[in-house]
């Protein structure tokens, strides 16, 4: 399934190009993290295509400022925390009272390379936020996704999945020395596997699922990194600011980074597809060469169907 479609898209394709001539009037979308970074760019693009966008965020007051002037927005009025099950349940119940169906769910919110910390239940915070929160949110919204009869779920993964497969034996680093990049990579592998399992289990209900690597974009996601760390990654520009001086297949603007998210959520080119990992507006190739320094494509461990279904089934027992 990881055979590129030769869509005509590239790393330079923007959200405006992807959404051109697509009318989504009357559809409902949820975007976690929809008021900042890639999520905000996705919100702007889809709002202009006629959808109603429901946005749950940690700080609704701050989000109102970011979302000012964008049409068709429904901001969840309470604070939303992906690492808190009660918060997820409260939001899903609120959504069910206000909406009958959900055509598009975009699981965009996340954290990256944080110091070792845990959620209130004792789960490592990166896996709790990036994977577990979206796992429980998506499962809670399955009735509304089924009701849409043609729903798509888009998950933000990352090329960082190359850093680590999923470790069933110790996902919370209880016995393993903590490495913030290994933990981040594991969480993004889990997100990709979650997408594969969701598609496999619910394509019979016309729910299709996609994992997206948006590229490397300098947003507030990197706030835990020092300038020295970003400089080593080439993400400090000639003016000493966080950002790039030039762009390539990996380094992107926010509009370019959000393009694959919007493409997976809306493009007719993906009709009949699901359970795939996408980058640069196309299906990513399978990556089997470890000497590939640019980490192009998806590692087999992130899309293995058996591993994905195992993770789906064992998640309630692996975590607290």
C-alpha positions, 0 to 999 in steps of 0.5 A: 500500500505504500506505493506513491500515487504520483499525485503531482504534489510536492514538498512545495505544495501549499494548503491553498493548492490542495483545497482548490475546487473542493467544496466541503459545505455542511461537513463537520470537522474536529481539529485538536490543536486547531488554534496553533501551528499546523493545526491553525493553518489547517483550520484556516484552510478548511474553514474557507471550504465551508465546513464547521470546525470544532476546536478543543484546546487547553486555553480557550481564551488564548485560542479566541485571539488566534481564531479571530476572524476565521469563519465557521468555528465552534470553540469548545468552551472548557479547557481540553487536555489530551493527557486527562481522560476526564477531559476527553470524556467531557469533550466527547459528550459535549460534542455528541449533544451538539452534533450527529455526525463527524466527517473529518477528525484531525488529531493534530495536537501534540508535544515534543522532546519534553523532559521526563514527566507523567500524566495523572495516571502515571503514563509517560507524558509524550505517549499519553498526549500524542497517542493515548489521548487521541486513541481514547478520543477517537474511540469515543467518537466512533458512533459519529464517525460511522454516522458520517458514512464516509469519514476520514481520520488524519493523525499527525505522526512524524519522521521521528518514528525512525527513532524508535519502534513501539516498546511493548515491554516498557512503553512508559520508561519504567525500567528503561533510561529515558531519552526524550527523542526515543520517547517522542519517536515511540509516540509517533510510531504508536500514532502511525500504528493506531492509524493502521489499526483504525483503518483495518477495523473500521473501513467496513463502516466507511471510516478511512484513516491516514498518518501524516508526516508534515515535514520539519516546520519550526512552530511552538512545538519546539519550545522545549528545545534550546537554541543550541539544539535547534541550531544543530538541526539547522533551524536557526536562521542567519538572523539568529531566529528560530526558522530556516534560511532555505527550504527543501523536501523536509524543511517547510513553511507552515502552509507547505507543512499543513498541505499533506494534512489537508490532502489526506482529509479531503482529496478525492485522490485517496478514494479507496485508500486508508491505513497509509503513511503520507508525506509531501502530498502523496503516499510515502515509500517504504523505507528499508535502507537504514543508511538513508540519512534523510529518513525518507519514507516510512519504516516497516515497524510503523505500518505493520498490521499485526503490530498495529492490531496488537497495540490497539487491543493491548493499549488499555492493559499496557497503560494506566 
